[in-house]
Every structure is written in structure tokens, then in C-alpha cells.
Amino acid sequence: MNPLFRLLGDLENFIFPPFCPICDNKLKRTDIICQRCFDKVYFVSRKKCKICGKPIKSGKFCASCRKENPFFDFVISCGSYVPPFSDIIKIFKYRNRPSLSKKLARKLYSHYSSRSAVRNINYLTWVPMTKPEKRERGYNQSQLLAEEFSQISSLISTNILCKAANIPSQTALPYEKRLINVRGAYKIREKALKSFKGNPENGIILIDDVLTTGGTLNECARRLKEAGFKKVVGLVLAISP
């Protein structure tokens, strides 16, 4: 960086110090969110579904997973989708802060690396967007997470899924309609599958930002299972309580 620009930036930060958009604490010059907020991630619960990871009151599985077994084998998450972590994810997704993917991917890795059941999986992919959706937002947050995670973990990222239908946003839909909304929305990129050099028998990691109903993750996992992947493990930042 030009020394003059750096000096002007330092002077601006001294006169108008940046503040954390979540807690209003002063930020270091290169930070977007303060470390204290980044460290406040709450676990989903001591009692959670062994498949989707959502909180439950008793037993091993939630009512939804008992009713219909998902196509993904299980989900690993960093924590619960509650403030301040939910605020960080929203800033990452909706406020043009793609650089947050680096720190968030490191959080993913810290939780992924403690799970022995994923050690034989060498490939990962992500929940895709349509081209218009990606153009509107400027990036696919799940893809950014996957690419950063690939560098940290040495897993090989593969762009094997595509979004076939421009479905209504899941955000405003109730639970049941979310599950129906995603049916048929995703498919396998046949060219990518033909050129895939790994062994589908070993499985694949599927990365997304938030699991709410699990419908999106499940539909993507269904396509991956149909393509021959024997194991699909969801890896998400947060799970909606």
C-alpha cells in the first residue's frame, strides 16, 4: 500500500475511530467485528439431535429426523443462530463483507477438526446459488466459506452442485413451505461429476451458512447421494434454535 494512503487511513481512524457494528467497541484498523463478539458463540444445547444437530428435549433424534431420515448423515456446526453470532453471519451475507469468510472458516475448522468421523473425507462442496442471485449479492457466502475452509483443511473443493431453479427466498417462508420450496431446486453438474477424481465411497463435506429447517441441505445431500456419494456431512456456521 502507498505509505501516504496508509498514513491517511491511520489519521482517519484516529480522528474517527471505527466501531464494532454489534457492540460499539472500538475496532482495530483492519477489523470489521471485534474479537469479543467473534468469541461469543453459544452452543446449540447439551441435548441435540444426532443427525441434524437441532436442540431437543429428550432422546437421540428430533421429531423431524425420526419422521423422515435426512439424506445427509449428520451436521457439524459452530453454534446456535443467536446474537451476536447471528448478527455476524447477517453482516457477512447481506452487508458486503466477504472478507469475514476467513475468520468464519477458521471457526468451522475448529469444530470440524475434532470429529473423527470425517477424517476419511477428502472433498468438499457448497450449497450453490443461481447466477442472478450471485450477481445481486456479489458472492455466494457458502462458496467463500468452502474455498477458505479448503485452504485451511487441505480438503479439495469441487463445484459439483448447481441451483436449477430460482426459487422464492427461504427466509420469509414458514417451516413446512421451506421444505417444499427446495424440492427439485438443485442438481448435479454432470461435467463436474465426470471429471471428479476422488472416490465417492469416501463421502463429501457439504458447506452452508445456516441450517434452519434443514430443507436446503437435505435437498443438496439427496442429489449427492443419487450421484454416488455414500456419505454427506453437513458443515454449517450455525443452527437455528
C-alpha positions in Angstrom: 0.0 0.0 0.0 1.2 3.5 -0.7 2.7 5.0 2.5 0.6 8.2 2.0 -2.6 6.2 1.8 -1.7 4.2 4.9 -0.9 7.4 6.8 -4.2 9.0 5.7 -6.1 5.8 6.8 -4.4 5.8 10.2 -5.2 9.5 10.6 -8.8 8.9 9.7 -9.1 6.1 12.2 -7.5 8.2 14.9 -10.0 11.1 14.3 -13.0 8.8 13.5 -12.2 5.5 15.2 -14.1 2.6 13.7 -16.6 0.8 16.0 -17.9 -2.7 16.1 -21.3 -2.8 14.4 -22.6 -5.2 17.0 -21.3 -3.9 20.4 -19.9 -0.4 19.5 -16.5 -1.2 20.9 -13.6 0.4 19.2 -12.1 -1.7 16.4 -8.5 -2.4 15.3 -7.8 -0.8 12.0 -8.2 -4.0 9.9 -11.1 -5.5 11.9 -14.8 -5.5 10.8 -16.2 -7.0 14.0 -14.4 -7.0 17.4 -12.8 -10.2 18.7 -15.1 -10.2 21.8 -18.2 -10.5 19.6 -16.5 -13.1 17.4 -15.7 -15.2 20.5 -19.3 -15.2 21.8 -20.7 -18.3 20.1 -23.2 -20.2 22.1 -23.5 -24.0 21.8 -26.8 -25.3 20.4 -27.6 -27.2 23.6 -26.3 -30.1 25.6 -29.1 -32.2 24.2 -29.3 -32.1 20.4 -30.4 -34.4 17.5 -27.6 -36.7 16.5 -28.4 -36.2 12.8 -29.4 -32.5 12.2 -27.9 -31.0 15.4 -31.0 -29.1 16.3 -31.9 -28.8 20.1 -34.2 -31.5 21.5 -35.7 -32.1 25.0 -35.1 -35.8 25.2 -34.0 -38.9 23.1 -31.4 -39.0 20.4 -33.3 -37.6 17.4 -35.6 -34.7 16.7 -39.2 -35.3 15.6 -38.4 -34.3 12.0 -35.4 -36.7 11.7 -37.5 -39.5 13.3 -40.3 -38.9 10.9 -38.1 -39.0 7.8 -34.5 -39.8 7.8 -32.5 -37.0 6.1 -30.2 -37.7 3.2 -27.2 -36.1 5.0 -25.6 -38.3 7.6 -25.1 -35.7 10.2 -24.4 -32.0 10.7 -21.4 -30.2 12.3 -22.0 -26.6 13.4 -20.1 -23.9 15.3 -23.1 -23.0 17.5 -26.6 -21.6 17.7 -28.0 -18.9 15.4 -28.5 -16.3 18.1 -26.8 -12.9 18.7 -24.1 -11.9 18.4 -23.2 -14.8 16.1 -26.4 -14.5 14.0 -25.5 -10.8 13.6 -22.1 -11.6 12.3 -23.5 -14.0 9.8 -26.0 -11.4 8.6 -23.3 -8.9 8.2 -21.2 -11.4 6.2 -24.1 -12.3 4.0 -26.1 -9.1 3.5 -23.7 -6.2 4.1 -21.0 -6.9 1.5 -18.4 -8.2 3.9 -16.9 -11.2 2.1 -13.6 -10.9 3.9 -15.3 -12.2 7.1 -15.1 -15.7 5.4 -11.6 -16.1 6.6 -12.4 -15.9 10.3 -15.6 -17.8 9.9 -13.9 -20.6 8.0 -11.4 -20.9 10.9 -14.3 -21.3 13.3 -15.7 -24.0 11.1 -12.4 -25.8 11.0 -12.0 -25.8 14.8 -15.3 -27.7 15.2 -14.8 -29.9 12.2 -11.2 -31.0 13.2 -12.5 -32.5 16.5 -14.8 -35.0 14.7 -13.0 -38.3 13.9 -15.9 -39.5 11.7 -14.9 -37.1 8.9 -11.2 -38.0 8.7 -11.5 -40.2 5.6 -13.4 -37.5 3.6 -11.1 -35.6 1.3 -13.6 -33.5 -0.7 -16.0 -30.7 0.0 -18.6 -28.7 -1.9 -21.1 -26.0 -1.0 -24.8 -25.0 -1.4 -24.9 -23.1 -4.8 -26.8 -20.0 -5.9 -28.2 -19.2 -9.3 -26.2 -16.7 -11.4 -28.8 -13.9 -10.8 -28.7 -14.5 -7.1 -24.9 -14.4 -7.0 -24.8 -11.3 -9.2 -27.3 -9.5 -6.9 -25.3 -10.3 -3.7 -21.9 -10.1 -5.3 -20.8 -13.5 -4.0 -22.0 -16.8 -2.7 -21.2 -16.8 1.0 -21.2 -20.7 1.2 -18.7 -20.9 -1.7 -16.4 -18.3 0.0 -16.6 -20.4 3.2 -15.8 -23.6 1.3 -12.8 -22.0 -0.5 -11.3 -20.7 2.7 -12.0 -23.9 4.5 -10.3 -25.9 1.7 -7.1 -23.8 2.2 -7.2 -24.4 6.0 -8.1 -28.1 5.9 -6.4 -29.2 2.7 -9.6 -30.8 1.6 -10.3 -30.4 -2.2 -13.2 -28.2 -3.1 -15.3 -29.3 -6.0 -18.0 -27.3 -7.7 -20.3 -30.2 -8.2 -23.8 -28.8 -7.4 -25.8 -26.1 -9.2 -29.1 -24.4 -8.5 -31.5 -25.4 -11.2 -34.5 -23.2 -10.1 -34.7 -19.6 -9.0 -37.0 -20.5 -6.0 -38.5 -17.9 -3.7 -36.3 -16.9 -0.7 -36.5 -19.3 2.2 -36.1 -16.5 4.7 -39.8 -15.4 4.7 -41.4 -18.9 4.4 -42.8 -20.9 7.3 -41.3 -24.3 8.2 -43.5 -26.6 6.1 -43.3 -24.4 3.0 -39.5 -24.2 3.3 -39.3 -28.0 2.9 -41.5 -28.0 -0.2 -39.9 -24.9 -1.7 -36.5 -26.5 -2.3 -37.6 -29.7 -3.9 -36.0 -30.0 -7.3 -34.1 -26.8 -6.9 -30.6 -28.3 -7.0 -28.9 -30.8 -9.3 -25.5 -32.3 -10.0 -23.3 -30.7 -12.6 -22.7 -33.7 -14.8 -19.4 -32.4 -16.3 -18.1 -31.9 -12.8 -19.1 -35.4 -11.8 -17.5 -37.0 -14.8 -14.2 -35.2 -14.1 -14.4 -35.9 -10.4 -11.1 -37.6 -9.4 -11.9 -38.7 -5.9 -13.7 -41.7 -4.5 -17.4 -41.0 -3.9 -17.3 -44.0 -1.5 -15.4 -41.8 1.0 -18.1 -39.2 1.0 -18.1 -35.4 0.8 -18.5 -32.4 3.1 -21.4 -30.0 2.2 -20.9 -26.4 3.4 -23.7 -23.9 4.1 -24.0 -20.9 6.4 -27.2 -21.6 8.5 -29.3 -24.7 9.0 -32.9 -23.7 9.7 -35.3 -26.5 8.7 -32.5 -28.4 7.0 -34.5 -28.5 3.7 -31.8 -26.9 1.6 -29.0 -29.1 3.0 -31.2 -32.2 2.6 -32.1 -31.5 -1.0 -28.4 -31.0 -1.9 -27.5 -34.1 0.0 -30.2 -36.1 -1.8 -28.6 -35.1 -5.2 -25.1 -36.0 -3.9 -26.3 -39.4 -2.7 -28.0 -40.1 -6.0 -24.7 -39.2 -7.7 -23.0 -42.0 -5.7 -21.6 -40.3 -2.7 -22.0 -42.7 0.2 -21.7 -40.2 3.0 -22.7 -36.5 3.1 -21.7 -34.5 6.2 -23.2 -31.0 6.6 -20.9 -28.3 7.9 -22.6 -25.1 8.8 -21.8 -22.0 10.8 -25.0 -22.0 12.9 -28.1 -24.0 13.6 -31.4 -22.1 14.2 -32.7 -22.9 17.7 
